[in-house]
């Protein structure tokens, strides 16, 4: 009986030991699972963070590229608009693209060539300044107009000559405007015509001549575009070779 009780106690002790081992194994396995889950969770978090950073970089790169493309497109549009404002038809000749009735001519000229083209009386003094030259041109135009139409030009048709500055370059301007009228001899309608003339002194009786000629009303936008063109090109005109030097170079 004593041996049976001892065996029973051994069995019970072994069962308890097995139970403790099992519980220990389960606890250790559970801890390992928990650690594994924690590591996996951290890995997932790192993946999410990495993805977020990648998405942010992609978004910033896309935004930068979009901004760059937009800026380039704007620059191209500006250059295209500037190029399309005037249409060159030959050296020193162009017309306003939006209105072919607005024409610009320009180029170097000798002062004595202008004087020679004027109907000056033998007793008239040769103009020495640009203002005097424009005054002589006014008188010549008035004489030609009266001879052709039998009418005199109204004083208000002229504005100037006045000193102006474009592109940092001093020059003299004379404006002439002929209102719409009817030719008395033919009955033909003559549309409004206007002209803006500029002279830049290149030195030693060498000049640069710019003239805007328009038939009909010239709106503010056209005038502004012309003045912007003159602003941009006046420094180039002021540095132009004299007319005789340019012709010698061409030969």
Secondary structure by P-SEA (a helix, b strand, c coil): caaaaaaaaaaaaaaaaaaaaaaaaaaaaaaaaaaaaaaaaaaaaaaaaaaaaaaaaaaaaaaaaaaaaaaaaaaaaaaaaaaacccccccccccccccccbbbbbbbbbaaaaaaaccccccccccccaaaaaaaaaaaaaaaaaaacccccccccccccbbbbcccccbbbbbbbbcccccccccccccbbbbbbbbbbcccccbbbbbbbbcccccaaaaaaaaaaaaacaaaaaacccaaaaaaaac
